[in-house]
Amino acid sequence: MQLLERDKFLADLNILFKSAVNGTGQIAAVCGDAGIGKTSLVEYFTQLKEADANIYWGACDDLFTPRPLAPLYDIANKMNSRLIDKLEQGASRPSIFTSFLNELHDREPNIIVIEDIHWADESTFDLIKFLAKRINKYRSFLIITYRSDEIGFTHPLRLAFSNIPTKYFRRFELPPLSKDAVNNLTKSFGRTDESIFVKTGGNPFFITELLMNTQENIPATINDLIIFRLNRLSPDSRSAVETLSVIPGAAEKWLINFLLKDHSLIDEAVECGILRVENNIISFRHELVKTAVEESLSETKRFEKNSAVLNILLKQKNSKPFLARIIHHAARIGNKDVITKYAPLAAKQASKFGAHEQASKLYKTALQYADSLSIEEHLDLLEGRAYECYLTAQIDEGIQACEIIKEILRDHHDPLREGENYRRLSRLLWYSGKDDEGEEYLIKAIDILKEFPHGKQLAMSFSNLAQIYMLREETNTALKWGVKAAELARSLNDTEIESHALNNIGTAKMFAGDNTGEEYLKKSLELSLQNNFQEHACRAYVNLGTVNLYKRNLSEADNFFSAGVDYANEKDINLASLCIAGEVALTKLHMGNWDEAFDVSYNVYAISKAPVMDRLLPITIIGLIRARRNDPGAFQLLNEANELVYDTGELMKLVKVKASRAEAFWLISKLEENINELKECYVKIKTSNNPWAIGEIAFWLWKGGELSEIPEFIAEPFRLQITGDWLGAARFWEDSNCPYEHAVALSDGNEKAMKKAIEIFDSLGAAAASQLIKLKMRKSGIKSIPKGPRKSTKENPSGLTGRQMEILNLLAKGLSNSEIGNKLYISSRTVENHISTIFSKLNIHSRVEAAALVHSNQIKK
C-alpha cells in the first residue's frame, strides 16, 4: 500500500533525524488507532534512512503478562552484542540500560524503533524513561509506536511522556485518511465504491483489506474478510499461520524451526500478505489479522497450538527468559502442573523487575489450582498475592488473601506465620479506612510474636504500631514504638525495618513541630534507596512531601511528590501513586492551580476500587473547588468525605475534611451551622501539638466567633490573622505562594485590601468568596464596590474556568469525550464531569446547544 497523506509526518521525522545525527538525540512517538498505519510509516521512513544510520527494531508482546524488556531482547539479538548475556543473567536494570547506551554510542548514528509500547511491561517503561533523560546527548533517534485507544489517563506511558523535555520530543498522532484519499486509493484498485470511506472510517488497514478482497460484496465484518484471505492458503500453510497466531508478538526463527518442518509454508503466507519476515523475526502484517486468526481457532486447535509452543519453551535449558511466555501458554490450556511450578517463579521475577501488577496476576493464576498444592505452597502463594495486592492498591483482594490464610492456619497451627498475617492484615484494613480494626489485629500480632525470640516480624509490628500513632498524631506514643522498633531492628541488623521505623519517628516529630525529624526522614529515604526497599522509599517521599505541605513549603513539597511519583511509577507501586496523587492535588490547590488539582483528584475519585485512604483527599478537594466556584454538588462530596474520615484515624485528613466543610458553610454565610462539628474536631486535635492542624481548625472557629482563646500551639499565619494582623497573615500567604489564602487574609482588612482580595478571587474563579466579600463591603457601608467583571469575564459571562473553556471549544469541534481526554491528557470521566458542570453553568442540555453557543460567538472561542 502506498503512503497517502503522510508527507508532513515524514518531513517532521526527517527534521528530528537530522537533529539526532548532528548530536542532539530525539524521540518521536507515533500513535493512532489499530491499523492506522503507524508501522507502515515508520518502516517507510527507516527504509529511506538505511544508508544513513544503523536501524534496530524491537517490539512489545501482547502476552498474558508482558515479558520484561522484550524490545531490548529483540534489539540486542540484532546487534549481536553482549547485552543479551546481561539480560539473561538478570543483571540490574541500571547496568543493562547503561550497557545499551554504550552500545548505541559505539554504533552512532542510530535509529531505534520500539513498537506497540502500549503492551510494554514496567521494565520497558523504565527503559523509555532512562533513554528520555539521556538521549539528547547521543546521535540516536528513538521512535516508539503505540495505540492511542490503549492509553488511559493512568497508563504508565503518560508519566513517561510527561518527563521528556519537549525540546527533543515530538508526538505524531496519525489521523484517518480523508474521503478524497480513500476515493483515490479505491480508484487505483480499479474500483469506484465511495461507500468504502464510510464503512472503514478512513482506517488504512480496513481500506486495504477491503480493496484486496476481489469479491463484489463487502464482507459484513473485517474478521470475515480475514478468514476469506486465510482460505486462500493451502491447509498446511494455514495451519502454520494458526500456530503463529497463538504466539504473542512476533516469533523468533529458532522457535519456528522447532514448530515447523517446512519453511515454505511461511513463504506462502508472506506472499499472501498475512505474515512478514524481518531478520530472525516472523510476525503478522497486522495485529488485527493475528487476533482474528487466533479467535477463529476451535478449542481443540487452541489447545494443540499452545501446547506445541509450551513444550518447546519448557525444553530450553534456561527457562528464566521465557517465564512470562510459559505462563501465557500454560494459562491458555489450563496446564495446572506448569502453572503451579512456574507461576511463583514468574511472579517473583516480575516483582524483582518492579512489575507488581503482573506479579499479582501471576499469583492469582497459580492460586486457581491451589487444590493441587501442599499447605506450605498454598500459604506461600497467598502471602505473595497479599503483598503484591497491597503494593498495587488492590486492598479488598489483599484482605481476602489474608482471610484465607487465617482459615488455613486455624487447622495448621503456625504462630509466627499467624502473627505476620495479622500484621499484614492490619495494614490492609487501615487502607480500607478501618483504623481501629487494623490496630486490633496489630496488637494480636504483637501478643503472639512477643512470646517467641524477638525477630523481624515483631520489629515490623512495633514499627507499624508507631505508624498508626504517627498518623493519629499521638506523638509520644508514636515515638515510643518507633524507637522500640528501630532498636530491635538494629540488634537484628535489619536495615529495612530500621528505615521504616526512622520514617515514623521523623514524621511524628515533624508533625509536632520538631524539625529534627527531617534528619530521620531523609535517613530513611537514603537507606531505602541504597537497598532498593521500594515500598519504604515511596513512604519516605510521601512523608517528606506531606510535612512540607503541612507547613506550606509548597515548592519543596512539590519536589518530593514529583520524585515520589516517578519512583512509584518506575517500581509499579500503585498504592503510593494513588496516595501521592491526593497530596499533589492539595499542593496544586494551595498554589492556585485549581484545574490541575481538580483533574488529578477526579482521576483518583473515578477509580471505584481505589482505597478509602487514597480517595479521601481527592473527594474533599473536588468538593471544596466546587464550593469555591459556586459549582453544584459541593456538599454532596464533602458529606461523603465526612462519612468516610471518621474511621480512618489519620488526623491530617480529618483536619482537611473539617476545614473544607467549614469553608463551604462560610461561603454560603452559614458557618454557625457547622460550629458544633468544628468544636468536636478541635477537642480531638488540640492534644496533637501540631500547630498547622490546630491553627486551621482554630481559624474557622474564630471566623464563627467561637474561639475562646488563642491556642498555645498555632502556626504563624493563623495566629497573625486571629490576633488582628491581617496584613502580616496576607504577607505570609503571599510569600508562601498561596493566592486563595492570601485573598482570604486580605478580606479581613480595609477597603483597599478587600478590593485586592476580590481581584485575586476573580482571577482564581472563586466566585463564592468574591460574592461574599462584596456583600460584606455593602453591609459595612462601602460605596465603591467592584461591579463590572474583568475583560476575560465579559467574554465568558457564565464563569467557565480555563479548562472548561478548552473542553467547550473542543466539544464544539465535534470531538468525543475520549478524543478531548487524549488531547488534554485527562480521563474521559474527567471530561464528562467538566461537561456536566459546563452544561449547568450555561443552562443547556446537549452538545448541539453547546456547539451552537460557541459558533454563534456568544462565548469567546
Residue pairs with C-beta under 8 A, 6 or more apart in sequence:
1 40
1 185
1 204
1 208
2 185
2 188
3 10
3 37
3 40
3 41
3 44
4 177
4 181
4 184
4 185
4 204
5 175
5 177
5 178
5 181
6 37
6 41
6 44
6 174
9 30
9 41
9 172
9 174
10 41
10 44
10 45
10 48
12 170
12 172
13 28
13 45
13 143
13 172
14 45
16 26
16 28
16 141
16 170
17 26
17 49
17 52
17 53
17 111
17 141
19 26
19 168
20 26
20 109
20 138
20 139
20 140
20 141
21 52
21 53
21 109
21 139
21 141
22 139
23 139
24 136
24 168
25 134
25 135
25 136
25 137
25 138
25 139
25 140
25 141
25 142
25 168
26 135
26 136
26 141
26 142
26 168
26 169
26 170
27 131
27 132
27 135
27 141
27 142
27 143
27 144
27 164
27 168
27 169
27 170
28 141
28 142
28 143
28 144
28 169
28 170
28 171
28 172
29 117
29 143
29 144
29 145
29 146
29 161
29 169
29 170
29 171
29 172
30 38
30 41
30 42
30 143
30 144
30 145
30 172
30 174
31 38
31 145
31 146
31 147
31 148
31 151
31 171
31 172
31 173
31 174
32 38
32 147
32 148
32 173
32 174
32 175
33 147
33 148
33 149
33 176
33 203
34 147
34 149
34 205
34 287
34 288
35 203
35 204
35 205
35 206
35 286
35 288
36 174
36 175
36 176
36 203
36 204
36 205
37 174
37 204
37 205
38 115
38 145
38 146
38 174
39 115
39 145
40 204
41 174
42 113
42 115
42 143
42 145
45 143
46 55
46 111
46 113
49 55
49 111
52 109
53 109
53 110
53 111
53 141
54 107
54 109
54 110
54 111
55 110
55 111
55 113
56 75
56 78
56 79
56 110
56 111
56 112
56 113
57 74
57 75
57 78
57 113
57 115
57 278
57 281
58 70
58 71
58 72
58 73
58 74
58 75
58 112
58 113
58 114
58 115
59 70
59 71
59 74
59 114
59 115
59 116
59 249
59 250
59 281
59 283
60 66
60 70
60 71
60 114
60 115
60 116
60 117
60 118
60 119
60 120
60 121
60 124
60 249
61 67
61 70
61 119
61 248
61 249
61 250
61 325
62 116
62 119
62 248
62 249
62 287
63 119
63 248
63 249
63 324
63 325
63 328
64 248
64 324
64 327
64 328
64 331
64 332
64 361
64 365
65 121
65 324
65 327
65 328
65 346
65 350
65 355
65 358
65 361
65 362
66 119
66 120
66 121
66 124
66 324
66 355
66 358
67 73
67 121
67 321
67 322
67 324
67 325
68 121
68 122
68 123
68 124
68 324
68 349
68 350
68 353
68 355
69 87
69 96
69 121
69 123
69 124
69 127
69 353
70 120
70 121
70 124
70 249
71 114
71 115
71 120
71 124
71 127
72 83
72 87
72 96
72 100
72 124
72 127
73 84
73 87
73 321
74 250
74 281
75 100
75 112
76 83
76 84
76 87
76 100
77 84
77 252
77 280
78 279
78 280
79 103
79 107
81 103
82 99
83 96
83 99
83 100
83 103
86 95
86 96
86 99
87 96
87 321
88 318
88 320
88 321
90 320
90 352
93 123
93 126
93 127
93 130
93 353
97 126
97 127
97 130
97 131
100 127
101 131
101 134
101 138
104 110
104 112
104 138
104 140
105 138
108 138
108 139
108 140
109 139
109 140
109 141
110 138
110 139
110 140
110 141
111 140
111 141
111 143
112 140
112 141
112 142
112 143
113 143
113 144
113 145
114 120
114 124
114 128
114 142
114 143
114 144
114 145
115 144
115 145
116 145
116 146
116 147
116 249
116 287
117 124
117 125
117 128
117 144
117 145
117 146
117 157
118 146
118 147
118 150
118 151
118 155
118 157
119 150
119 249
120 128
120 156
120 157
121 350
121 353
121 355
121 358
122 156
122 353
122 354
122 355
122 356
122 357
122 358
122 570
122 571
122 572
123 353
123 354
123 355
125 156
125 157
125 159
125 160
125 569
125 570
126 354
126 570
128 144
128 157
128 160
129 159
129 160
129 163
129 566
129 570
131 142
132 160
132 163
132 164
132 169
133 163
135 142
135 168
136 165
136 168
146 157
148 173
148 822
149 818
151 157
151 158
151 822
152 827
153 603
153 821
153 825
153 826
153 827
153 830
154 603
154 607
154 827
156 569
156 572
158 825
159 565
159 566
159 569
161 169
161 171
162 825
163 566
173 822
175 202
176 201
176 202
176 203
176 204
177 185
177 202
177 203
177 204
177 207
178 202
179 197
179 202
181 202
182 196
182 197
182 200
182 202
182 207
183 194
183 197
185 207
185 211
186 192
186 193
186 194
186 196
186 207
186 211
189 211
189 212
191 211
193 218
195 218
196 207
196 210
196 211
196 218
199 206
199 210
199 218
200 206
200 207
200 210
205 286
205 288
206 222
209 222
209 225
209 226
209 229
210 218
210 219
210 225
212 229
212 273
213 219
213 225
213 228
213 229
215 228
219 225
219 228
222 288
222 292
223 292
223 295
223 296
226 288
226 289
226 292
226 293
227 292
227 296
229 272
229 273
229 274
229 289
230 238
230 241
230 274
230 293
230 296
231 238
232 272
233 241
233 268
233 269
233 272
233 274
234 265
234 268
236 262
236 265
237 265
237 266
237 268
237 269
239 265
240 259
240 260
240 265
240 266
240 269
241 269
241 274
241 275
241 293
242 293
242 294
242 297
242 301
242 305
243 259
243 260
243 305
243 308
243 309
244 251
244 256
244 275
244 282
244 284
244 290
245 284
245 290
245 293
245 294
245 297
245 305
246 294
246 297
246 302
246 305
246 306
246 309
246 329
246 332
247 255
247 309
248 325
248 328
249 283
250 281
250 282
250 283
251 259
251 281
251 282
251 283
252 280
252 281
252 282
253 280
253 281
253 282
254 280
255 309
255 312
256 263
256 266
256 282
258 312
259 308
259 309
259 312
260 266
266 275
266 277
266 282
269 275
270 276
270 277
273 285
274 284
274 285
274 289
275 282
275 283
275 284
275 285
276 282
276 283
276 284
276 285
283 290
284 290
284 293
294 302
297 305
302 332
302 333
303 333
306 329
306 332
306 333
307 329
307 333
307 335
309 329
310 326
310 329
310 330
310 333
310 335
310 338
313 319
313 322
313 325
313 326
313 329
314 326
314 338
316 322
319 326
319 342
320 349
323 342
323 345
323 346
323 349
324 346
324 349
324 350
324 358
326 338
326 342
326 346
327 338
327 339
327 342
327 343
327 346
327 362
327 365
330 338
330 339
330 342
331 339
331 365
336 368
336 369
336 372
337 372
339 365
339 366
339 368
339 369
340 366
340 369
340 372
340 373
340 377
343 362
343 363
343 365
343 366
344 362
344 363
344 366
344 380
344 381
344 384
346 362
347 358
347 359
347 360
347 362
347 363
347 366
347 384
347 388
348 359
348 384
350 356
350 358
350 359
350 362
351 359
351 388
354 534
354 570
354 571
354 572
355 572
356 388
356 391
356 392
356 571
356 572
356 573
356 574
357 392
357 572
357 574
359 384
359 388
360 385
360 388
360 389
360 392
360 394
360 397
363 381
363 384
363 385
363 388
364 385
366 381
367 378
367 381
367 382
367 385
370 378
370 381
373 381
375 408
375 412
378 408
379 405
379 408
379 409
379 417
382 401
382 402
382 404
382 405
382 408
383 401
383 405
383 421
383 424
385 397
385 398
385 401
386 398
386 401
386 402
386 405
386 424
386 428
387 398
387 424
389 395
389 397
389 398
389 401
389 428
390 398
390 424
390 427
390 428
390 431
390 575
391 534
391 535
391 572
391 573
391 574
391 575
392 572
392 573
392 574
392 575
393 431
393 574
393 575
393 577
393 578
393 609
393 610
393 611
393 614
394 609
395 428
395 431
395 432
395 609
395 611
396 432
396 609
398 424
398 428
399 425
399 428
399 429
399 432
402 421
402 424
402 425
402 428
403 425
405 417
405 421
406 418
406 421
406 425
409 417
409 418
409 421
415 448
415 449
415 451
415 452
416 448
416 449
416 452
416 455
416 457
418 448
419 444
419 445
419 446
419 448
419 449
419 457
419 458
419 461
420 445
420 449
420 457
422 441
422 442
422 444
422 445
422 448
423 441
423 442
423 445
423 457
423 460
423 461
423 464
425 438
425 441
426 438
426 439
426 440
426 441
426 442
426 445
426 464
427 438
427 464
428 438
429 435
429 437
429 438
429 441
430 438
430 468
430 613
430 648
430 649
431 575
431 611
431 612
431 613
431 614
432 611
432 612
432 613
433 611
433 612
433 613
433 644
433 647
433 648
434 647
435 468
435 472
435 647
435 648
435 649
435 650
436 647
436 649
438 468
439 465
439 468
439 649
442 461
442 464
442 465
442 468
443 465
445 457
445 461
446 458
446 461
446 462
446 465
449 455
449 457
449 458
449 461
450 458
452 458
454 488
455 492
456 489
456 492
456 494
456 497
458 488
459 485
459 488
459 489
459 492
459 494
459 497
459 501
460 485
460 497
460 500
462 481
462 482
462 484
462 485
462 488
462 501
463 481
463 482
463 485
463 486
463 489
463 497
463 500
463 501
463 504
465 481
465 485
466 478
466 479
466 480
466 481
466 482
466 484
466 485
466 501
466 504
466 505
466 508
467 478
467 500
467 504
468 649
469 475
469 477
469 478
469 481
469 508
470 478
470 482
470 504
470 507
470 508
470 511
471 649
471 650
471 651
471 652
472 478
472 649
472 650
472 651
473 508
473 511
473 512
473 651
473 652
473 685
473 688
473 689
473 690
473 693
474 687
474 688
475 508
475 509
475 511
475 512
475 688
475 689
478 504
478 505
478 508
479 505
479 508
479 509
481 504
482 501
482 502
482 504
482 505
482 508
483 501
483 505
485 497
485 500
485 501
485 504
486 498
486 501
486 502
486 505
488 497
489 495
489 496
489 497
489 498
489 501
490 498
495 527
495 531
495 533
496 531
496 533
496 536
498 527
499 523
499 524
499 527
499 528
499 531
499 533
499 536
499 540
500 524
500 536
500 539
502 520
502 521
502 523
502 524
502 527
503 520
503 521
503 524
503 536
503 539
503 540
503 543
505 517
505 520
506 517
506 518
506 519
506 520
506 521
506 522
506 523
506 524
506 543
507 517
507 521
507 543
507 546
507 547
508 517
509 515
509 516
509 517
509 520
510 517
510 518
510 521
510 547
510 550
511 517
511 547
511 550
511 652
511 688
511 690
511 693
512 688
512 689
512 690
513 689
513 690
513 691
513 713
517 547
518 544
518 547
521 540
521 543
521 544
521 547
522 540
522 544
524 536
524 539
524 540
525 537
525 540
525 541
525 544
527 533
527 536
528 534
528 536
528 537
528 539
528 540
529 537
534 567
534 571
534 573
535 573
535 576
537 567
537 571
538 564
538 567
538 568
538 571
538 573
538 575
538 576
539 576
541 560
541 561
541 563
541 564
541 567
541 568
541 576
541 580
542 560
542 561
542 564
542 576
542 579
542 580
542 583
544 560
545 557
545 558
545 559
545 560
545 561
545 564
545 580
545 583
545 587
546 557
546 583
546 652
548 554
548 556
548 557
548 560
549 557
549 583
549 586
549 587
549 590
550 652
550 690
550 692
550 693
551 692
551 715
552 590
552 692
552 717
552 733
552 736
552 738
553 736
554 587
554 590
554 591
554 736
554 737
554 738
555 737
557 583
557 587
558 584
558 587
558 591
561 580
561 583
561 584
561 587
564 576
564 580
565 577
565 580
565 581
565 584
567 576
568 574
568 576
568 577
568 580
569 577
575 611
575 614
578 604
578 607
578 610
578 611
578 614
579 613
579 614
581 600
581 601
581 603
581 604
581 614
581 618
582 601
582 604
582 614
582 616
582 617
582 618
582 621
583 617
584 600
585 596
585 597
585 598
585 600
585 601
585 604
585 617
585 618
585 621
586 597
586 617
586 621
586 656
588 594
588 596
588 597
588 600
589 597
589 621
589 624
589 625
590 736
590 737
590 738
590 740
590 741
591 737
591 738
591 739
592 737
592 738
592 739
592 740
592 764
594 625
594 628
594 629
594 764
594 765
594 801
595 801
595 802
595 803
597 621
597 625
598 621
598 622
598 625
598 803
599 803
599 826
599 830
600 618
601 617
601 618
601 619
601 621
601 622
602 618
602 622
602 826
602 827
602 829
602 830
602 833
603 826
603 827
603 829
603 830
604 610
604 614
604 615
604 618
605 615
605 618
605 619
605 622
606 827
606 829
606 830
607 615
612 644
612 648
613 648
613 650
613 653
615 644
616 641
616 644
616 645
616 648
616 653
616 657
617 653
617 656
619 637
619 638
619 640
619 641
619 644
620 637
620 638
620 641
620 653
620 656
620 657
620 660
621 660
622 637
623 633
623 634
623 635
623 636
623 637
623 638
623 640
623 641
623 660
623 664
624 634
624 638
624 660
624 663
624 664
625 631
626 632
626 633
626 634
626 637
627 634
627 635
627 638
627 660
627 663
627 664
627 667
627 768
628 663
628 667
628 740
628 764
628 765
628 766
628 767
628 768
628 769
629 765
629 766
629 767
629 768
629 799
629 801
630 767
630 768
630 771
630 799
631 837
631 840
631 841
632 837
632 840
634 664
635 664
638 657
638 660
638 661
638 664
641 657
641 660
641 661
642 657
642 658
642 661
645 653
645 654
645 657
646 654
648 654
651 684
651 685
651 688
651 690
651 693
652 693
654 681
654 684
654 685
655 681
655 685
655 693
655 696
655 697
658 677
658 678
658 681
658 697
659 696
659 697
659 699
659 700
661 674
661 677
662 671
662 674
662 677
662 678
662 697
662 700
662 703
662 704
663 700
665 671
665 673
665 674
666 700
666 703
666 704
666 772
667 768
667 769
667 772
668 768
669 772
669 775
671 700
671 703
671 704
672 704
674 700
674 704
675 701
675 704
675 706
678 697
678 700
678 701
678 704
678 706
679 701
679 706
681 697
682 694
682 697
682 698
682 701
685 693
685 694
685 697
686 694
686 711
688 694
689 713
690 713
691 713
691 714
691 715
692 715
694 711
694 713
694 714
694 715
695 711
695 714
695 715
695 717
695 718
695 719
696 715
696 718
698 707
698 710
698 711
698 714
698 718
698 722
699 718
699 721
699 722
701 707
702 721
702 722
707 722
710 719
710 722
710 723
714 722
716 732
717 729
717 732
717 733
717 736
717 741
717 745
718 729
720 726
720 728
720 729
720 732
721 729
721 745
721 748
726 745
726 746
726 748
726 749
726 753
727 745
727 749
727 753
729 745
730 742
730 745
730 746
730 749
730 753
732 745
733 739
733 741
733 742
733 744
733 745
734 742
739 760
739 763
739 764
740 760
740 761
740 764
740 766
740 769
742 760
743 756
743 757
743 758
743 760
743 761
743 764
743 766
743 769
744 757
744 769
746 753
746 754
746 756
746 757
746 760
747 753
747 754
747 757
747 769
747 773
747 776
749 757
751 777
751 782
751 784
754 773
754 776
754 777
754 782
755 786
757 769
757 773
758 770
758 773
758 774
758 786
759 786
760 766
761 767
761 769
761 770
761 773
762 770
762 789
762 790
762 793
763 790
765 799
765 801
767 799
774 785
774 786
777 785
778 785
788 794
789 797
793 799
795 859
795 860
796 805
796 859
796 860
797 859
798 841
798 842
798 859
799 841
800 808
800 838
800 841
800 842
800 859
803 824
803 834
804 834
804 837
804 838
804 841
805 859
805 860
806 824
807 820
807 824
807 831
807 834
807 835
807 838
808 838
808 850
808 854
808 859
809 854
809 861
810 819
810 820
810 823
810 824
811 820
811 835
811 838
811 847
811 850
811 851
812 850
812 851
812 853
812 854
812 855
812 861
814 851
815 823
817 828
817 831
817 832
817 835
818 828
818 831
820 831
821 827
821 828
821 830
821 831
824 831
835 847
835 850
838 850
839 845
839 850
842 849
842 850
842 853
842 859
844 850
844 853
853 859
854 861
